[in-house]
């Protein structure tokens, strides 16, 4: 701990430290959106490949996408969420599927 020459210096430093508190990054949900063309097996493959879900988790999320129109793949900081969404959409297009993946700010 540094030594302070005057009591005022310590007070000023502590006030600055309080004002400069680091906030955790905003988190974003990565979501898959339902469509009528992408096969269930392909959606499950994406969940296992890009989000490291086991087959049971992938099946549950896939059914959420199918029944509710969207499913949460994971929650990440903004840069990672956007990167994963782009990777999924790129992989989908390479395999000629219209699957959409988006990142939305988590509440």
VOBA-1610 file (N, C-alpha, C; in pm, whole numbers, padded with zeros to 5 digits, always signed):
BEGIN
Unk+00085-00118+00000Unk+00000+00000+00000Unk+00089+00123+00000Unk+00058+00221-00084Unk+00142+00342-00090Unk+00127+00425+00038Unk+00228+00502+00065Unk+00220+00594+00178Unk+00169+00728+00128Unk+00092+00793+00211Unk+00033+00921+00174Unk+00099+01030+00255Unk+00130+01139+00185Unk+00196+01251+00254Unk+00097+01334+00333Unk-00028+01341+00287Unk-00129+01419+00359Unk-00258+01338+00363Unk-00343+01364+00462Unk-00472+01294+00466Unk-00559+01324+00345Unk-00544+01442+00285Unk-00622+01478+00167Unk-00590+01389+00048Unk-00464+01351+00033Unk-00426+01264-00078Unk-00499+01130-00070Unk-00504+01074+00049Unk-00573+00946+00066Unk-00721+00959+00032Unk-00783+01067+00077Unk-00925+01090+00050Unk-00950+01102-00100Unk-00866+01178-00170Unk-00882+01198-00314Unk-00865+01066-00389Unk-00767+00989-00353Unk-00741+00860-00419Unk-00857+00764-00397Unk-00909+00758-00276Unk-01022+00670-00248Unk-01147+00714-00323Unk-01170+00844-00336Unk-01285+00895-00412Unk-01272+00859-00560Unk-01153+00873-00615Unk-01130+00838-00755Unk-01150+00688-00778Unk-01105+00609-00686Unk-01120+00463-00699Unk-01267+00425-00701Unk-01349+00491-00618Unk-01494+00464-00617Unk-01559+00503-00749Unk-01519+00615-00806Unk-01578+00663-00931Unk-01537+00577-01050Unk-01422+00513-01042Unk-01371+00437-01155Unk-01393+00286-01138Unk-01495+00251-01064Unk-01524+00109-01044Unk-01553+00045-01180Unk-01496-00069-01200Unk-01512-00140-01327Unk-01643-00216-01325Unk-01722-00196-01430Unk-01848-00265-01442Unk-01828-00392-01524Unk-01900-00497-01491Unk-01889-00618-01576Unk-01948-00587-01714Unk-01901-00658-01816Unk-01952-00631-01951Unk-02099-00669-01964Unk-02169-00601-02053Unk-02307-00638-02082Unk-02306-00776-02147Unk-02406-00855-02115Unk-02413-00990-02169Unk-02519-00996-02278Unk-02495-01082-02375Unk-02584-01097-02490Unk-02622-01243-02507Unk-02750-01265-02536Unk-02799-01399-02564Unk-02781-01428-02712Unk-02731-01547-02743Unk-02724-01591-02882Unk-02846-01678-02905Unk-02927-01640-03006Unk-03054-01707-03031Unk-03058-01766-03172Unk-03116-01884-03182Unk-03148-01943-03311Unk-03295-01915-03338Unk-03326-01878-03463Unk-03463-01847-03501Unk-03518-01959-03589Unk-03644-01991-03569Unk-03707-02100-03642Unk-03728-02066-03789Unk-03717-02167-03872Unk-03756-02156-04013Unk-03815-02291-04052Unk-03876-02296-04168Unk-03943-02419-04211Unk-03855-02509-04297Unk-03726-02477-04310Unk-03642-02549-04404Unk-03522-02619-04342Unk-03465-02564-04234Unk-03345-02621-04176Unk-03379-02749-04099Unk-03311-02860-04130Unk-03339-02986-04061Unk-03300-02983-03913Unk-03375-03056-03834Unk-03351-03067-03690Unk-03209-03115-03662Unk-03163-03214-03737Unk-03028-03268-03715Unk-02920-03161-03736Unk-02943-03073-03832Unk-02845-02967-03859Unk-02841-02868-03743Unk-02956-02833-03689Unk-02963-02740-03575Unk-02890-02802-03455Unk-02915-02929-03431Unk-02847-02997-03319Unk-02697-03001-03341Unk-02654-03022-03464Unk-02510-03022-03496Unk-02447-02887-03463Unk-02516-02780-03499Unk-02466-02645-03469Unk-02453-02623-03319Unk-02554-02665-03245Unk-02551-02646-03099Unk-02435-02722-03036Unk-02405-02839-03086Unk-02294-02917-03031Unk-02159-02861-03078Unk-02152-02818-03203Unk-02026-02772-03261Unk-01984-02634-03209Unk-02076-02540-03206Unk-02042-02402-03171Unk-02072-02362-03027Unk-02160-02437-02961Unk-02198-02401-02824Unk-02168-02511-02724Unk-02105-02617-02771Unk-02057-02728-02687Unk-02168-02790-02601Unk-02286-02801-02660Unk-02398-02866-02592Unk-02388-03017-02616Unk-02431-03095-02517Unk-02438-03239-02539Unk-02566-03268-02618Unk-02585-03391-02661Unk-02697-03422-02749Unk-02832-03395-02681Unk-02842-03420-02552Unk-02967-03394-02480Unk-03000-03246-02474Unk-02901-03164-02442Unk-02921-03019-02438Unk-02955-02965-02577Unk-02885-03016-02678Unk-02909-02972-02815Unk-03052-03005-02858Unk-03100-03120-02819Unk-03236-03160-02855Unk-03339-03069-02788Unk-03318-03036-02662Unk-03411-02948-02588Unk-03415-02809-02653Unk-03299-02753-02683Unk-03294-02619-02743Unk-03357-02622-02883Unk-03330-02728-02958Unk-03388-02741-03092Unk-03540-02744-03085Unk-03595-02812-02987Unk-03741-02816-02972Unk-03796-02680-02930Unk-03720-02604-02850Unk-03762-02468-02817Unk-03767-02382-02942Unk-03666-02394-03027Unk-03664-02318-03153Unk-03786-02356-03236Unk-03812-02484-03246Unk-03922-02533-03329Unk-04059-02490-03274Unk-04080-02502-03145Unk-04211-02476-03086Unk-04234-02329-03049Unk-04128-02261-03003Unk-04144-02123-02957Unk-04092-02019-03057Unk-04029-02066-03165Unk-03981-01976-03267Unk-03839-01927-03246Unk-03783-01953-03129Unk-03646-01912-03098Unk-03596-01991-02978Unk-03466-02005-02969Unk-03407-02076-02857Unk-03272-02016-02821Unk-03243-02009-02693Unk-03118-01951-02645Unk-03008-02057-02649Unk-02901-02025-02721Unk-02786-02115-02732Unk-02686-02091-02620Unk-02677-01967-02575Unk-02582-01931-02470Unk-02585-01782-02446Unk-02517-01740-02340Unk-02508-01599-02303Unk-02359-01564-02292Unk-02319-01458-02365Unk-02178-01422-02376Unk-02161-01271-02377Unk-02037-01222-02356Unk-02011-01080-02380Unk-02038-01048-02527Unk-02063-00922-02557Unk-02108-00879-02689Unk-02022-00932-02804Unk-01892-00915-02797Unk-01804-00954-02908Unk-01812-01104-02935Unk-01814-01182-02831Unk-01820-01328-02847Unk-01956-01368-02903Unk-02063-01308-02852Unk-02198-01340-02899Unk-02212-01308-03047Unk-02166-01191-03088Unk-02176-01153-03229Unk-02092-01244-03317Unk-01975-01281-03269Unk-01887-01371-03344Unk-01952-01507-03362Unk-02009-01561-03257Unk-02075-01692-03265Unk-02194-01687-03361Unk-02272-01579-03356Unk-02386-01566-03446Unk-02340-01564-03591Unk-02233-01492-03619Unk-02179-01488-03755Unk-02126-01625-03799Unk-02058-01694-03709Unk-02006-01828-03742Unk-02119-01923-03777Unk-02225-01919-03697Unk-02339-02009-03720Unk-02405-01977-03854Unk-02429-01850-03882Unk-02493-01814-04008Unk-02404-01849-04127Unk-02275-01829-04115Unk-02183-01864-04223Unk-02184-02015-04249Unk-02177-02093-04143Unk-02182-02239-04154Unk-02313-02284-04217Unk-02422-02220-04177Unk-02554-02253-04232Unk-02560-02226-04382Unk-02507-02111-04424Unk-02510-02077-04566Unk-02421-02172-04647Unk-02308-02211-04590Unk-02220-02305-04659Unk-02290-02438-04685Unk-02385-02471-04598Unk-02461-02596-04612Unk-02600-02572-04671Unk-02619-02453-04727Unk-02741-02417-04800Unk-02867-02422-04712Unk-02854-02373-04589Unk-02969-02363-04498Unk-02993-02217-04462Unk-03118-02176-04446Unk-03150-02036-04414Unk-03153-02004-04265Unk-03099-02091-04182Unk-03104-02073-04037Unk-03048-01936-03998Unk-03123-01865-03914Unk-03079-01735-03865Unk-03034-01746-03720Unk-02926-01675-03689Unk-02873-01671-03553Unk-02846-01525-03521Unk-02896-01479-03407Unk-02881-01339-03369Unk-02827-01327-03226Unk-02774-01210-03195Unk-02730-01178-03059Unk-02814-01062-03009Unk-02876-01080-02893Unk-02959-00975-02832Unk-02910-00949-02691Unk-02915-00823-02651Unk-02871-00787-02516Unk-02960-00858-02414Unk-02894-00921-02318Unk-02965-00996-02214Unk-03018-00899-02110Unk-03131-00932-02053Unk-03190-00844-01950Unk-03142-00879-01812
//
